[in-house]
């Protein structure tokens, strides 16, 4: 890898592609530390369903430091803004200590936010602006947001009226208070691209392992600890489908497995679509046919 032009490695890929294990091995070999780019692993308590695999952070006989895992409580809503704000200090600290950041994950929006340097900053509420916006219908709000912000990075802002108003508020504030420049992130991007049929087999095998490891019990324990079904259902496919099962909306464990397995496979397909979108934006992704260390090292040498 050309360390003069690249100051980090990004390892991306769809769910169940083995990113964590490969990322840890690369970090161990290249004097690196892993920065997670996963929107669920930030939460404490989401262990089996989020696939933290903390035991995997041992490479060549010693522990590999990892970051942005278990940094938020489930009572809070951790957004892409929170991720970006936490990422840059960690990234700069790793670089300052002479080590290599190895960014590992499959949450495309998180990756885009830090690689593209989305301009985000804390924004206070503007009561006067909100009064004006409340008079507009949803179509007018969307037109206002597009006019104010331009390109829409997160389309979820357009599907909810409150989100639309908040997005306009943020865009207006940013226009008058531009944030400081983000640290320069110059990645060498590796992507794991198993053939679809093989990936589906990996997804099914991993789901069986997670169910056997206590995924259902984990979700039941979170609900018993006071987290609502609605909150659990918002935390991704595993928690959504298991929560439905525990509420009696799914008849048996086999039905749960079949529905969840199919949903995860569809999610992996959407992840691949996102990564192809990153390439259209100009990112060069060096695709690997497997998650073997030697394959990754060959790609880094090219």
HELIX and SHEET records of a PDB file:
HELIX    1   1 UNK A   19  UNK A   29  1                                  11    
HELIX    2   2 UNK A   54  UNK A   56  5                                   3    
HELIX    3   3 UNK A   80  UNK A   96  1                                  17    
HELIX    4   4 UNK A  108  UNK A  115  1                                   8    
HELIX    5   5 UNK A  127  UNK A  134  1                                   8    
HELIX    6   6 UNK A  138  UNK A  149  1                                  12    
HELIX    7   7 UNK A  155  UNK A  158  5                                   4    
HELIX    8   8 UNK A  161  UNK A  176  1                                  16    
HELIX    9   9 UNK A  196  UNK A  213  1                                  18    
HELIX   10  10 UNK A  215  UNK A  224  1                                  10    
HELIX   11  11 UNK A  229  UNK A  233  1                                   5    
HELIX   12  12 UNK A  237  UNK A  246  1                                  10    
HELIX   13  13 UNK A  253  UNK A  280  1                                  28    
HELIX   14  14 UNK A  293  UNK A  301  1                                   9    
SHEET    1   A 6 UNK A  66  UNK A  67  0                                        
SHEET    2   A 6 UNK A  32  UNK A  36  1                                        
SHEET    3   A 6 UNK A 100  UNK A 105  1                                        
SHEET    4   A 6 UNK A   8  UNK A  13  1                                        
SHEET    5   A 6 UNK A 187  UNK A 192  1                                        
SHEET    6   A 6 UNK A 285  UNK A 288  1                                        
SHEET    1   B 2 UNK A  58  UNK A  59  0                                        
SHEET    2   B 2 UNK A  62  UNK A  63 -1                                        
END                                                                             
